[in-house]
Amino acid sequence: MQAARTGIALAFFAAAIAATYALPRLDLPHPRRIPVEDFPRQIGEWRAIADNETSEDVRKALPTATIVDRHYRDNRGRVINVVLVTATEMRDIHSPAVCLPGSGWKTDKDELVVQDGQKITARIMSVRKERYHVWFWYPPVPYPEPKNPLVRAMYKWRLTAPGTYRPDTIADLSSSLMVRVITPDVDGSDEAVRDFVEKSKAPLAELIARVPVSK
């Protein structure tokens, strides 16, 4: 009996190995660099007031990434910080859910906001006794559909299967862009973040549209 069970287990193992090499692989497309340096300095009432230079340490840690780190102010004097990260390797598009806690930020409140179908992680976080609104999301970027119909079906299932999206991880596996918005948690700051996010949709879509969908 034991020998029979062992034989069945070995047969399943052999079949799994054969399937691994015989079936088409689910190769995810590489991110494509978005021209984030062309993100407008004037967005509605929001005007750029300062750019932060990417440190040498960050450039070495994220070698394929292009980062825009910029402050905007509106006509009411509200100031927000915007960071855009794009890269040609997924490992260089870091999630704020990992980077900020690693820098001492603590999550006080965590919500999932959906605006026009876009899933956005909306948090209240604190660092050095100060609280901030921290919103981040991954705008969808068109990807080349695999030619093999089985791979195409597997890929589409992977993007829609339960658990694909979690607030702490990249929402769209084909994403080439991360957007993060931070502003101090004061009266009117939630409204300010929502206003900037809404007004930034069109400029972001224009940048994404400039990237060809090719392998």
Buried (B, 14 or more C-beta within 10 A) or exposed (E): EEEEEEEEEEEEEEEEEEEEEEEEEEEBBBBBBBEBEEBBEEBBBBBBEEEEEBEEEBEEEBEBBBBBBBBBBBEEEBBBBBBBBBBBEBEBBBBBBEBBBEEEBEBEEBEEBEEEEBBBBBBBBBBEEEBBBBBBBBBBBBBEEBEEEEBEEBBEEEBEEEEBBEBEBBBBBBBBBBBBBBBBBEEEBBEBBBBBBEBBBEBBEEBBEEBEEEE
